[in-house]
Amino acid sequence: MSGLLIAAPASGSGKTTVTLGLARALADAGLGLVSGKAGPDYIDPAFHAAASRKACLNYDPWAMRPGLIRANAAEQAGAGDFLLVEAMMGLFDAAADGTGAPADLAATLGLPVVLVVDCSRMSQSVAALVKGYRDYRSDIHLVGVILNKVGSLRHEAMLRGALEASGIEIFGVLERDPLLALPERHLGLVQAGEHGMLENFIAHAATVVTRCCNLERLIAVAARQERGRPETAVPRLPPLGQRIAIARDVAFAFTYEHLLMGWRMAGASLSFFSPLADEAPAVDADAVYLPGGYPELHGAALANADVFRLGMQAAARRGARIYGECGGYMALGEALVVADGSRHGMLGLLPLVTSFAERRRHLGYRRVVPLAGSGFSAPMTAHEFHYSTVASEGAAERLFSVTDAIGEDLGEAGLRRGSVSGSYMHLIDLAPEAA
C-alpha cells in the first residue's frame, strides 16, 4: 500500500477540492485508489466516494485505536491500492486534550504529507510557514506543497522563489477559480446528495489538478508500506443484530462506513431503506439503525411518512433492537420543532421532543460508558455535533454516562424504552480500555 495525507495549515485552505481532484485524476489515470477522511466527518466521505467511485472510510486519530486504523487501511486498500487521505482542520490541530491531530494519523500509517496552502494573502512568507510545518515534528514527513488560490504569474514567481530557496518541493500551483468552491452548511459542506452539479464539479477539479499538478511526482513520493500480516483480529464495535435495517437517504446520511464494514466482518447482513421515500425497515430485521443527518430539513415529509412510521412501530412491537443517533435520535422522539417554530410529529418511540427554535451548538469528542440495560457492553468513543436542543423528556431509562475529551463529566445522556434507544452520540470505536 502506498499513499499520501493531504493536509493544510487550517480549514478553508482548499484541501477538500484538491483531494477530490486528485482522487478522480489518479483513478482516471488507472491508479488503484481508495480514499479516507481524517476525523469525525460524515459529509466529505460522500464527496470522496463520488470522486474515487469507491467507498471512503474515516480514519479518526483521536477516537480510533491505532490498531483499528491500521487494520481498516489494510482492509480498505486491498492488494496494492493507493490510499489518499484528506486531513481535517490544520495538520497539528487536535482535540482538547492535545491528541488526535492529522499529524498523528500520518505517523500511525506512515503516510507522507502534502500541504495545501491558501496563498491568497501571502507571498514570500509562505516559506516560513511551510518550513515551520515541515520541521515541527520529527515523526512525520512533509514532502512538499500544493499552492492554492494563486493570483497571477507574478504572484506564483514570488512564491516559487521563496520555497525553492528553502528546498521545499512544489507539486502544483492552482489559480483562484470560483468554480472550485462548494456550498457550506454549519461547519461543513452541503451534502453530496444535495449537490445537483457534483459530477461537473469533480470533473472540473480533476481537470485543474491534472493540468496544474505533477501527478507523477506525487505518486513517486508516496510511501510504500510493507504489508506484513494485516491486523484483522482487532476488536470492533459489535453489530446491533444479525439482520440490520439501516435508514439511508439525505435525511439520514451520517453513517460511518467503517462501522458497516465491521458489522459485515462480524457476519451481520445489512439492508437499507429510505424514510423520505416512505419505506419501512425489512420485516425480518432484528435490529434497526437510524443514523444522523438532517431530519430538521425534512420534518413535514417525515411526519407524513406513514409506511415508515408503521414499520418502525411494528419493529418495536416485535422486540427488534432500534438505535438512533443524533438525527435518528430526534426522529425516534414524539416531535421535532424546526427553526421557524413549526412542530412535526415523529415516530413516538421515545418520550422526547427536540427543537431548533433556539439553536445551540454542541460539539466535541466524547467517551461513553453504557448504563445497565443499554444493550451496549463496553466503553466507547464517540463524537457529538448538533444544534438542536431537548425541549422536553418523559420517563425513560438513560443510556450512557459521558465525559468529554479532557475527562470532564458531562452527566448521563440518551434515552431507552424497551428495545428502543438513542442519543446524540455518534459512536466510533471501542475505548482503548475496552479492547
N, C-alpha and C positions, 0 to 999 in steps of 0.2 A: 504493500500500500504506500502510495506517495500522496502528498497533499500540501496545502497551504492554509494559513489563517489570514483572512483579510480583515485588518483592524484599522483603527483610526485614533487620532488624539481625543476625539469627542463625538458625541451623537451629532447627526446632521452634516457629517463630512462627505457623505455620498457612498459609504461602503456598501449599502444595500444595492444601489444601482450598479456599482462596479461588479459586485458579486453576481448579480443576475446576468449582466452582460458577459462576464467570464464563463459562467455556467453554460449558457446557451452557445457561446462561441466555441468553447472547448468540446462540448458534446457534439456540435455540428461538425467539428473537425475530426470526429471519430474517436476521441479520448473516452475511455470508460470512466465516467464521472458520476459521483454522488455528492450531495451537499449536506451541510449541517449548519445549525444556528446555535451560537452560544447563548446561554441564559434561558430564562423562563418565557420566551417569546412564542406566542401562538400564531401570530399574523405573518411574519416574514417566511416561516417554513412553507406556507402555501404558495408564496411567490417563487421560492426556490424550486418547489416541485414542478411548477409550471415551466420554469426556465430549463431545468435539467431533464424534465419528463420522468423523474423518479422520485420516490418518497424522500422527504427530508427529515432528519432526526434532530432533536435538541440535544446539545451537549452542555450541561449546566455544571460549571466547576465548583459552585457552592453547594447545590442541592444533590448532586450525584457523587457517589463514591468513585474514586479513580478507577477501581476495577471495573465498575459498570460502564464508565466512559470508554475504557479500552475495549471491553467486550462488545459494546454496541458498535464501535468503529470497525472492529474486525467483522462483525456480523453484517453491517451495512455495506462495507466496501467490497466484501466478497473476494474474488480472486483477481488481484491486480488493479482494482479500481483506484481512481484518483479522488481523494476526499477534500472537498473545498468547503471550508467552514467560515462563516461570517461571524465576527465578534459582535458583542453588544457594547454600547456606550464607548468609553475610551479604553485603550489597551490595558491600563493599570487600574481602572475603576472597579471597585469591589463592593461587597456587601458591607453593612455597618460594622461588622467585626474585622474588616480588612482582608477577608479571604474571598475567593471566587471570582477573581478578575479574569478577563480573557487571556492574560499572560499565563495564569495558572493552567488554563486549558492547553495552551501551546506547549507548556512544559510537560504536562501529562501525556500528550500524544506525540511529542517531539516534532511539532509542526513549525516550519519556518514562518515568519510573519512578514507580510507585505502591508505597509502603512499607507492608507489613502488619506491625503492631506488636502483640506479645503484651502486653496491658495488665494481665494478671492480678496483677502485683506492683508496679504503679506508678500514680501519679495525675498531679499537675502536672509531674513530672519528664519526662513524655512530650514536652513542648515542647522542652526542652533536647536530648533525644535526636534528635528529628526535625529540629530546626534544624541540629544538627551534621551530620547526614547530608545535608541539603539543601545546605549551604554547603561541604562538604568538597572537592568537585571542581567546577571551573567548566565542564567539558566535558560534564556530564550535567545533565538537567533533572528534578528530583524535583518532581512536580506535586501531590502530596498523599498522604494516608494512608487506610488502612482499619484501624480499631481492632478488634482481635480479643480474645476472652475477657474481655469487659467484664462486671463482676459485678452491676451494678444501675443503675437510673436515676440515682441519686446519683453513682455512680462515673462514668457517662457524662457527667453535667453537669460534673464536675471536669475530666475530660479535654478536653471541648469548650471549656471556658472557657480553659484553658491554651493550646490550639492556636489557637483563633480569635483570641486576643490577639496571637499571633505571625504571623498572616496565612497559616496553613497550612490548605489545604482538606481537609475530611474527606469522603471519598467514601462511607463506610459505617461502621456500628458493628455488630459481631457479638457477641452474648452468649455466655457459656460454654454449651457444648452437648456432652454426652457422645456424642451421635450423630454428631458431626463429628470422630471420631477413627478412624484407620486402624491396623491391626496392623503392627508393625515386626519386621524381622529384620536382624541385623548393623547396618549403618549406613543402612539404607533400609527402605522399606515391603515387606511381603509382596506378592508379585507379583499383578498384577491378575487373572491367570488362576486364582489360588488364592482369590480373594475371592468367596465364594459370594453375597454380597448387594451386589455392586458397583453394579449399576444403581440399587438403592434408595438407596444412599449418595449417588451422584451426583445423583439426583433431589432428595434432601433438601437437599444442598448448594446446588443451583440455586435451590430454593425459598427458602432462607435468604438467599442473596445477592440474589435478586430483591427480597425484602421489605426487606432491610436496607441495600442499596447503591443509589446513584444511577447506574443504568446509562447514562442519557442523558448525564450529565456525564462519565463515564469514556470514552464514545465521543467526546465533543466534545473532550476534551483530548488524545486520541491523535494523535500526529504523523502527518501525511500526507506520505509521501516521494515525491519526483519519481523516476519510474522510470528515465528515460533508457534506455540500452541495457543489458540485463542481462548480468552477467559470466558468460556461458555458456561462454566459452573457457578458463575456469580449469582448469589441470591437476588431475586427480583420481587417487586410487589406482586403478590398472588392475584389471580383473576377473581373478579366478583362472583363468577359462577362458571359453569361449563358451557352454557349456551347464552351468550351475552348479546342483547339487542342494544345498539348504540344509536342515539339520535345524531343525525348529521345533516346539516344544511346551514345557511348563512346565519340563522339564529342560534345554532348550537355547533359551532365550528372549532372550538378551542380544545382540541384533543391532542395529547402528546403521543406521537407515533411510536415512541419507544415503549410506552405502556402497552399499546396494542400488540407490538411485536413480542413483548414479554408474555402477554396473555396467550398468544398463539403458541409460543415456545412451550408454555406450560400445558398445552393440549386443549385450550378453550376454543370453541368455534364462535365466530363473530358474525353478526348480521347488522344491517344498517337500515334506518328508517328516517323519514323526514316529517317532523311535526308540522312544518309550514305547508307541506303538501297534504296535510291531514291524514298521515299514515300512522298506524298503530305498531307497537313493537311485535315481533314474532310471537305467535301464541304459545310456542313451545319454549320460549326463553325462560331460563331460571334466574336471570339477572337482567336488569335494565340500567343503562348508564346514560344520564343526561349531562353532557359536558357544558362548559361555559360558552359564552358567546354574547349576543346582543338581543335577548328577548324583549328588552325595552323598546327596540325599534320595530317590533312586530307584535305589540301587545294585542291589538284587535284581532289579527289573524290567528294568534294562538288561542285567544278567548273563544273564537268561533270554530276551532278545530275539534269537532265533536268526536270523530273517529279516534283521534289521538287521545282525547281525554278518557273516553270509554275504554280504550285499550289499556291505558295506564292504570285505570281503576281496576280493571279485570286482573291485570298482573299483580296488583297489590292484594287483591282478594285471594288469589291462589298462592300467595306467600312468596312470590318472586322477590329476590333482593333488589331493591331500587335505590340507586345512589345518584344524587345530583350535586354538582359543584358549581358555585358562583351562579352563572346564568341558569344552569339546571336546577340549582337550589331555589332560586326565585320562582321558577316555573312549577316547582312542587308545592309552593305555598297556595294560600287561598286567593290572593290578589296581588297585582303589581300596579303601582301608581307611577305613571310616566311623567316626563318633565313638565307637561302642560297641566298636570293635576288630574288627568283622566285616569279612572280606575278600571282595570281589566281583570276579570276572573281568570284564575289559573287552575291548576289541577286539583287543589284542595286536599292533597295527601299529607301535608304538614300544616300545623297551625301557625302560619307565617304570612305577614303582609310586608312587602318591601316597596321602597319608594325612591324615585328620582326627583321628587318635587324640591327637595333640598339636598343638592349634591354635596357629597363629602368624600374625598379621596382616601382610600385605604390601600396601602402599597407596602410590600416588603416580603422578605423570606420568613418562613415560619418552620418551627419544629412542632409536630403534633403528636400527642400521646393518646391513643384510643381509650375511651372510658368503657367500663363494663357494659357488655351487651351491644357494643357498637358494630360488631361484625368484623372489625379490623383487629389484627393480633399483635402488632408491633409498632413502636415509634417510627414516624415517617418525617421526611422533609416535604415542604410544600411552599407555595407562593400565593400571596393574596394581592389582588388588584381589582378594585371595583369602586364605583362612585355611588352606588345605591346605599340606602340606609334601611335599618329594620324599623318599620313603623309600628308593628305590634307582633307579639308572640303569644301563643297559647300554651297549654300544658303539654309538655313532651320531654323526653329524656335528652340530655346533652350528649354530644358525640365525641368531642376531643377536648383535652386541655392543651393550651397553646402558649408557646414562647416565641419571641422574635429572634433575629439573627444574633443579638448580643446577650440572649438569655433572659430578657425581661419578661415577666409573667404577664400574659395578655388575658388570662382567665380561661373560661370554657367557651366553646363555640360549637355551632351546628345544632341540629335537632334530629331526633329519631322517634318514630312512632311505628311500632311493629317492625316489619321488614323494610320500611321506607326511611331513608336518612339522607341528609345533605348538609353542606356547609359552604362557606365562601372559599375554602382552601382548595387550591389546585394541587393535588397530590403528585409528587415527582418520583420519590425513591424511598427505600428503607433508610432510616437514620443509621449512621455508622455503627452505633452501639447495638443495633438490632440485627445486623448482618452476621 
